[in-house]
Amino acid sequence: MKNHIHLIKLSVGTETVDDLAAWQEKKRVQTEDGFPHHVTRMWPKREPEILNGGSIFWVIKGVIQCRQKILRLDETSGADGVRRCAIVLDPKIIRVQGSLKRPFQGWRYLAPQDAPADLPEGRDHEEPLPIELNRALAEIGVL
């Protein structure tokens, strides 16, 4: 079994997985070699584990809805000259079984055993359950 860890991050400003995909297709959020990336202030201390098979799980509208494999971490700096981390992602967005997640700042580590499962083939474009129904199912232990 691989020794890896995932990241989890709020996708601020997106309403759907399709919004996230459209945002990532813009040149300004791509690396020079054409991969989407997300720039963050903090450099993950668990870099080797992340690069050993980790993904970033995206929380959209309070629900973990999808993930992308993390390809590498690039050093970048903003106009202010401060060193930042560009999390370089596989462009393929994999939808996962919806799981409620409360808001949080920045990114967090997500253990593989706590990550939601990928949706089976053919179900990857299903709409997620309404948040109220998802919450009610989680409260009774179904999700």
KOLSETOR-706118 format. One record per residue: residue in one letter; x, y, z of N, C-alpha, C, O in turn. Coordinates in steps of 0.05 Angstrom, whole numbers, padded with zeros to 5 digits, always signed. Layout:
N
AXYZXYZXYZXYZ...
% end
This chain:
143
M+00017-00024+00000+00000+00000+00000+00018+00025+00000+00038+00026+00014K+00010+00044-00016+00025+00069-00017+00023+00085+00009+00002+00085+00022N+00045+00098+00016+00044+00116+00039+00040+00144+00028+00059+00158+00021H+00014+00152+00026+00008+00178+00015-00013+00193+00033-00026+00181+00050I-00016+00218+00027-00035+00235+00041-00048+00253+00019-00035+00260-00001H-00073+00261+00024-00087+00279+00006-00088+00307+00019-00082+00311+00042L-00097+00326+00002-00104+00353+00012-00133+00357+00007-00145+00345-00011I-00145+00375+00023-00173+00382+00019-00174+00413+00019-00161+00426+00036K-00190+00425+00001-00190+00454-00002-00218+00462-00011-00232+00449-00026L-00227+00485+00000-00252+00497-00009-00247+00509-00037-00227+00522-00042S-00266+00505-00055-00265+00517-00082-00283+00542-00080-00306+00541-00087V-00271+00563-00071-00285+00588-00067-00294+00601-00093-00278+00603-00112G-00319+00609-00095-00329+00622-00119-00340+00604-00140-00350+00613-00160T-00339+00578-00136-00350+00560-00155-00376+00548-00144-00378+00543-00120E-00395+00544-00162-00421+00534-00154-00424+00504-00160-00439+00489-00147T-00408+00495-00181-00410+00467-00190-00382+00457-00198-00363+00472-00200V-00380+00431-00202-00355+00419-00212-00349+00430-00239-00326+00435-00246D-00369+00434-00256-00365+00446-00283-00353+00474-00281-00337+00481-00297D-00362+00489-00261-00350+00516-00257-00320+00514-00251-00304+00529-00261L-00313+00494-00234-00285+00490-00227-00269+00483-00252-00247+00493-00256A-00280+00465-00269-00266+00457-00293-00262+00481-00312-00241+00484-00324A-00283+00497-00315-00281+00521-00332-00260+00540-00322-00245+00552-00338W-00259+00544-00296-00240+00563-00284-00212+00553-00290-00194+00568-00296Q-00207+00526-00287-00181+00515-00291-00172+00515-00320-00148+00512-00325E-00190+00518-00338-00183+00519-00367-00171+00547-00375-00160+00549-00397K-00174+00566-00358-00163+00593-00364-00133+00593-00362-00122+00581-00344K-00120+00605-00380-00091+00606-00382-00078+00617-00357-00056+00608-00349R-00090+00636-00344-00078+00648-00320-00076+00629-00296-00061+00635-00278V-00091+00608-00296-00089+00588-00275-00075+00562-00284-00080+00541-00273Q-00059+00565-00305-00044+00542-00315-00014+00547-00313-00005+00569-00314T+00001+00525-00310+00030+00527-00310+00039+00531-00339+00024+00530-00358E+00065+00536-00342+00076+00540-00369+00072+00516-00386+00070+00518-00411D+00072+00492-00374+00068+00467-00390+00038+00460-00392+00032+00437-00400G+00020+00478-00384-00008+00474-00390-00025+00460-00369-00048+00453-00375F-00014+00455-00345-00030+00441-00325-00043+00462-00306-00031+00482-00300P-00067+00456-00297-00080+00474-00278-00064+00473-00251-00052+00453-00244H-00065+00495-00237-00052+00496-00211-00067+00515-00193-00082+00532-00201H-00062+00510-00167-00073+00527-00147-00050+00537-00130-00034+00522-00119V-00048+00563-00127-00026+00575-00112-00036+00580-00083-00057+00591-00078T-00019+00573-00065-00024+00576-00036+00000+00587-00022+00023+00584-00031R-00005+00601+00000+00016+00613+00015+00035+00593+00029+00059+00596+00030M+00023+00572+00040+00038+00553+00056+00047+00529+00039+00033+00519+00021W+00072+00521+00044+00084+00497+00030+00078+00473+00048+00085+00473+00071P+00066+00452+00037+00060+00428+00053+00085+00415+00064+00104+00409+00049K+00086+00410+00089+00109+00397+00102+00110+00367+00095+00131+00355+00097R+00087+00356+00086+00086+00328+00080+00088+00323+00050+00074+00306+00039E+00104+00339+00037+00107+00338+00008+00113+00310-00003+00099+00302-00022P+00132+00295+00008+00136+00268-00003+00112+00250-00003+00107+00235-00022E+00095+00252+00018+00071+00236+00019+00050+00245-00001+00036+00229-00013I+00048+00271-00005+00030+00282-00024+00037+00273-00053+00020+00265-00068L+00063+00274-00059+00072+00267-00086+00074+00237-00090+00081+00228-00112N+00067+00221-00070+00067+00192-00072+00039+00181-00078+00032+00158-00070G+00022+00197-00091-00004+00188-00099-00027+00204-00088-00050+00196-00089G-00021+00228-00076-00042+00244-00065-00058+00260-00085-00050+00265-00108S-00082+00267-00077-00100+00284-00093-00109+00308-00077-00105+00308-00053I-00120+00328-00090-00133+00349-00076-00163+00345-00079-00173+00341-00102F-00177+00344-00057-00206+00341-00057-00218+00369-00054-00211+00384-00037W-00237+00375-00072-00249+00401-00073-00276+00401-00060-00293+00385-00065V-00280+00420-00041-00305+00425-00028-00320+00447-00043-00310+00470-00044I-00343+00441-00053-00359+00460-00068-00387+00462-00055-00401+00441-00053K-00394+00486-00047-00421+00490-00034-00424+00471-00010-00446+00461-00005G-00403+00468+00006-00405+00453+00031-00404+00422+00028-00408+00408+00048V-00398+00413+00004-00397+00384-00001-00371+00378-00016-00364+00391-00036I-00357+00357-00007-00334+00347-00022-00345+00334-00047-00360+00314-00045Q-00339+00345-00071-00352+00335-00095-00333+00323-00116-00342+00307-00133C-00307+00329-00114-00289+00319-00134-00260+00320-00124-00254+00331-00103R-00243+00307-00140-00214+00308-00134-00198+00309-00159-00207+00303-00181Q-00173+00317-00156-00153+00317-00177-00127+00307-00166-00119+00315-00144K-00114+00290-00182-00087+00280-00174-00068+00303-00173-00067+00320-00191I-00051+00304-00153-00030+00324-00151-00005+00314-00165+00005+00293-00158L+00004+00329-00185+00027+00320-00201+00053+00329-00189+00073+00314-00188R+00054+00354-00179+00079+00364-00167+00073+00390-00152+00050+00401-00153L+00093+00399-00137+00091+00425-00123+00113+00443-00134+00136+00436-00133D+00105+00465-00146+00125+00484-00157+00127+00508-00139+00108+00518-00128E+00152+00518-00137+00156+00543-00123+00149+00566-00142+00157+00566-00165T+00135+00586-00131+00128+00610-00147+00128+00633-00127+00129+00629-00103S+00127+00657-00138+00126+00680-00121+00107+00701-00134+00106+00703-00158G+00093+00715-00117+00075+00736-00127+00089+00762-00132+00114+00763-00130A+00074+00782-00139+00085+00808-00145+00099+00819-00120+00117+00837-00123D+00091+00810-00097+00104+00819-00072+00130+00805-00066+00144+00812-00046G+00138+00786-00082+00163+00772-00079+00162+00750-00058+00183+00737-00052V+00139+00744-00046+00137+00724-00026+00135+00696-00039+00121+00692-00058R+00151+00677-00028+00151+00650-00038+00124+00637-00032+00113+00638-00010R+00114+00623-00053+00088+00609-00050+00091+00582-00063+00110+00576-00077C+00071+00565-00058+00070+00538-00069+00048+00536-00090+00025+00543-00085A+00055+00528-00114+00035+00522-00135+00030+00492-00136+00048+00477-00142I+00006+00484-00128-00001+00456-00129-00010+00450-00157-00031+00459-00166V+00007+00435-00171+00002+00429-00200-00015+00403-00201-00009+00383-00189L-00037+00405-00217-00058+00385-00217-00061+00371-00244-00056+00383-00265D-00069+00346-00243-00077+00332-00267-00103+00346-00276-00120+00351-00260P-00106+00352-00302-00130+00365-00311-00156+00349-00308-00178+00360-00308K-00153+00322-00306-00177+00305-00303-00189+00309-00275-00176+00305-00255I-00214+00316-00275-00229+00320-00250-00246+00295-00246-00262+00287-00263I-00242+00282-00223-00255+00257-00216-00277+00263-00195-00270+00272-00173R-00301+00258-00202-00323+00262-00183-00323+00241-00162-00317+00217-00167V-00330+00249-00137-00330+00230-00115-00358+00230-00102-00374+00248-00107Q-00362+00210-00085-00387+00209-00070-00389+00233-00051-00370+00238-00036G-00410+00249-00054-00413+00273-00038-00411+00269-00008-00422+00250+00003S-00395+00286+00005-00392+00284+00034-00391+00313+00045-00377+00330+00035L-00408+00318+00065-00409+00345+00077-00383+00352+00090-00369+00336+00101K-00376+00378+00087-00352+00389+00099-00357+00417+00108-00366+00434+00092R-00352+00423+00133-00355+00450+00143-00334+00468+00132-00312+00459+00125P-00339+00494+00131-00319+00513+00121-00293+00513+00138-00294+00508+00162F-00271+00519+00126-00245+00521+00139-00227+00539+00122-00233+00544+00099Q-00206+00548+00134-00187+00566+00121-00165+00550+00108-00156+00529+00119G-00155+00558+00085-00132+00546+00072-00138+00517+00063-00161+00511+00056W-00118+00500+00064-00121+00472+00058-00115+00456+00083-00103+00466+00102R-00123+00431+00082-00119+00413+00105-00109+00386+00093-00114+00380+00069Y-00096+00370+00109-00089+00343+00101-00114+00326+00104-00131+00331+00121L-00116+00305+00087-00139+00287+00088-00127+00259+00085-00116+00252+00065A-00131+00243+00106-00121+00215+00106-00136+00199+00085-00160+00203+00081P-00123+00180+00071-00136+00164+00051-00161+00150+00061-00181+00148+00047Q-00161+00140+00086-00184+00126+00097-00208+00145+00102-00230+00136+00105D-00203+00171+00103-00224+00191+00108-00234+00203+00082-00253+00219+00082A-00222+00197+00059-00229+00209+00034-00253+00195+00022-00255+00170+00023P-00272+00210+00010-00295+00197-00002-00287+00182-00027-00267+00189-00041A-00301+00160-00033-00295+00143-00056-00303+00157-00082-00321+00173-00083D-00288+00149-00103-00295+00159-00130-00323+00148-00138-00330+00126-00130L-00337+00164-00153-00363+00154-00164-00356+00132-00185-00337+00135-00200P-00373+00112-00187-00368+00091-00207-00371+00102-00235-00384+00123-00239E-00359+00088-00255-00361+00096-00283-00391+00100-00290-00408+00084-00281G-00397+00120-00306-00424+00125-00314-00440+00142-00295-00461+00153-00302R-00431+00145-00270-00445+00162-00251-00430+00188-00246-00438+00203-00228D-00409+00193-00261-00392+00216-00255-00404+00243-00262-00393+00263-00254H-00426+00243-00276-00439+00269-00281-00466+00272-00268-00482+00289-00275E-00471+00255-00248-00496+00258-00233-00494+00283-00215-00473+00290-00206E-00517+00296-00212-00518+00319-00194-00516+00309-00165-00527+00288-00159P-00502+00323-00148-00500+00315-00120-00527+00318-00107-00545+00333-00116L-00530+00303-00085-00555+00305-00070-00558+00334-00059-00538+00347-00054P-00582+00343-00056-00586+00370-00044-00573+00370-00017-00573+00350-00002I-00561+00393-00009-00546+00395+00016-00563+00387+00040-00553+00373+00058E-00589+00395+00040-00606+00388+00063-00609+00358+00065-00608+00347+00088L-00613+00344+00043-00616+00315+00043-00590+00301+00051-00590+00283+00067N-00568+00311+00040-00542+00300+00046-00536+00303+00076-00526+00284+00089R-00543+00326+00088-00539+00331+00116-00556+00312+00133-00546+00301+00153A-00581+00309+00125-00599+00291+00140-00589+00263+00140-00591+00249+00160L-00580+00253+00117-00569+00226+00115-00544+00223+00132-00540+00202+00144A-00527+00243+00132-00503+00242+00148-00509+00241+00177-00496+00227+00193E-00530+00256+00186-00537+00257+00214-00547+00230+00224-00544+00223+00248I-00560+00214+00207-00570+00188+00215-00550+00165+00209-00556+00142+00213G-00526+00173+00199-00505+00154+00194-00506+00139+00168-00492+00118+00166V-00521+00148+00149-00523+00135+00123-00499+00142+00105-00490+00126+00090L-00489+00167+00107-00466+00175+00091-00441+00176+00108-00420+00183+00098
% end
